Amino acid sequence: MVHDESCVACQIVRGSRPTPGGILLRQGGLVLHALADPSPLRGWIVLTSEAHARAWADLDPGTLAALGPLAARVMAAQRAALAAEHVYAFAIGDVVKHFHLHLVPRFAGTPERLRGRRCFEGRPEDALPEAEVAAAARAVAAALRS
């Protein structure tokens, strides 16, 4: 497995940088975990490639084949376990230069200012307690196992 020691995503994949709820699943060359930064939305989950790959087009064929089905399963688990109305999928890669797919739930009560791409614009006062973020991540992981 190729890793970049200075890459935050590689640190998460290796387990040297903890995320709320820890590593939830390893499958098909991908690692599932909660957002490592403060989260304004419960159940914000990230699928990160195990190998250091810059972007979607840089993933190996096996990881690419696993990505779509696994993302769909996680999104269904977010809707089932957390009663999310919808789940957004974002692969931006401007800050972290390692492939990761944000799977961000939207709820009936999600403020308009945190819907869609604006979820990345949460304010410090929007951050949920880490215990709540971890509990939501574990609920999604449990829904994946059932």
C-alpha positions as CSV (number, residue, x, y, z in Angstrom):
1,M,0.0,0.0,0.0
2,V,1.4,3.4,-1.0
3,H,1.0,6.2,1.5
4,D,2.3,9.8,1.7
5,E,3.4,10.5,5.3
6,S,2.3,14.1,5.2
7,C,-1.2,13.3,3.7
8,V,-4.0,13.7,6.3
9,A,-6.1,11.1,4.4
10,C,-3.2,8.6,4.5
11,Q,-3.0,9.3,8.2
12,I,-6.7,8.5,8.7
13,V,-6.4,5.3,6.6
14,R,-3.3,4.1,8.6
15,G,-5.1,4.9,11.9
16,S,-2.6,7.5,13.1
17,R,-5.2,10.3,12.9
18,P,-8.4,9.4,14.7
19,T,-11.9,10.3,13.4
20,P,-15.1,10.3,15.5
21,G,-16.3,6.7,15.7
22,G,-13.0,5.4,14.2
23,I,-12.7,3.4,11.0
24,L,-16.2,2.2,10.3
25,L,-15.4,-0.2,7.4
26,R,-12.6,-1.3,5.0
27,Q,-13.8,-2.7,1.8
28,G,-12.7,-2.8,-1.9
29,G,-9.7,-0.6,-1.4
30,L,-11.8,2.1,0.4
31,V,-12.0,3.2,4.1
32,L,-15.2,4.5,5.6
33,H,-15.0,7.1,8.4
34,A,-16.7,10.2,9.8
35,L,-15.5,13.6,8.8
36,A,-12.3,14.3,10.6
37,D,-13.0,18.0,11.0
38,P,-15.8,19.5,13.1
39,S,-19.1,18.6,11.5
40,P,-22.2,20.7,11.4
41,L,-24.3,17.6,10.3
42,R,-24.6,14.3,12.0
43,G,-23.8,11.3,9.7
44,W,-21.3,13.1,7.5
45,I,-19.3,10.2,6.2
46,V,-16.2,10.0,4.0
47,L,-15.1,7.2,1.7
48,T,-11.3,7.4,1.3
49,S,-9.1,5.3,-0.9
50,E,-6.7,3.1,1.0
51,A,-3.9,3.8,-1.4
52,H,-2.7,7.4,-2.0
53,A,-4.4,8.4,-5.2
54,R,-4.9,12.1,-6.1
55,A,-8.3,11.9,-7.7
56,W,-11.1,9.6,-9.0
57,A,-9.2,9.0,-12.3
58,D,-6.1,7.8,-10.4
59,L,-7.9,5.0,-8.5
60,D,-7.0,1.4,-9.5
61,P,-9.7,-0.6,-11.4
62,G,-10.7,-2.7,-8.4
63,T,-11.3,0.4,-6.2
64,L,-13.2,2.1,-9.0
65,A,-15.4,-1.0,-9.3
66,A,-16.1,-1.0,-5.6
67,L,-16.7,2.7,-5.2
68,G,-20.2,3.1,-6.8
69,P,-21.8,0.1,-5.1
70,L,-20.3,0.9,-1.7
71,A,-21.2,4.6,-1.9
72,A,-24.8,3.6,-2.8
73,R,-24.9,1.2,0.2
74,V,-23.6,3.9,2.6
75,M,-26.1,6.4,1.3
76,A,-29.0,3.9,1.9
77,A,-27.6,3.3,5.4
78,Q,-27.5,7.0,6.1
79,R,-31.1,7.4,5.1
80,A,-32.2,4.3,7.0
81,A,-30.2,4.8,10.2
82,L,-30.5,8.6,10.5
83,A,-33.8,9.3,8.6
84,A,-31.9,11.5,6.1
85,E,-34.1,12.9,3.3
86,H,-31.3,12.9,0.8
87,V,-27.5,12.3,0.7
88,Y,-25.2,14.5,-1.3
89,A,-21.9,13.1,-2.8
90,F,-18.9,15.4,-3.2
91,A,-15.5,14.6,-4.6
92,I,-13.7,18.0,-4.7
93,G,-10.1,17.4,-3.7
94,D,-9.0,21.1,-3.5
95,V,-7.8,20.9,0.1
96,V,-6.9,17.2,0.6
97,K,-5.0,15.9,-2.4
98,H,-6.1,12.2,-1.8
99,F,-9.2,10.7,-3.2
100,H,-12.1,10.9,-0.8
101,L,-15.9,11.1,-1.4
102,H,-18.0,13.1,1.1
103,L,-21.4,11.5,1.7
104,V,-23.4,14.3,3.4
105,P,-26.9,13.7,4.7
106,R,-29.6,16.3,4.5
107,F,-32.4,16.3,7.0
108,A,-35.8,17.9,7.1
109,G,-34.4,20.4,9.6
110,T,-31.1,21.1,7.9
111,P,-30.9,24.9,7.6
112,E,-30.9,26.2,4.0
113,R,-27.4,27.7,4.6
114,L,-26.0,24.2,5.1
115,R,-27.7,22.5,2.2
116,G,-25.9,21.3,-0.9
117,R,-22.3,22.5,-1.4
118,R,-22.9,25.0,1.4
119,C,-22.5,22.2,4.0
120,F,-18.7,23.0,3.7
121,E,-19.4,26.5,5.0
122,G,-20.5,25.6,8.5
123,R,-19.6,28.1,11.2
124,P,-17.7,27.1,14.4
125,E,-21.0,27.4,16.3
126,D,-22.6,24.9,14.0
127,A,-20.1,22.1,15.0
128,L,-21.8,19.2,16.7
129,P,-20.4,17.5,19.8
130,E,-17.9,14.9,18.8
131,A,-19.9,12.2,20.7
132,E,-22.9,13.0,18.6
133,V,-20.9,12.7,15.4
134,A,-19.4,9.4,16.5
135,A,-22.8,8.0,17.5
136,A,-24.2,8.8,14.1
137,A,-21.2,7.3,12.3
138,R,-21.6,4.1,14.4
139,A,-25.3,4.0,13.6
140,V,-24.5,4.1,9.8
141,A,-21.9,1.4,10.3
142,A,-24.5,-0.8,12.1
143,A,-27.0,-0.2,9.3
144,L,-24.4,-1.4,6.8
145,R,-23.9,-4.6,8.7
146,S,-27.7,-5.4,8.9
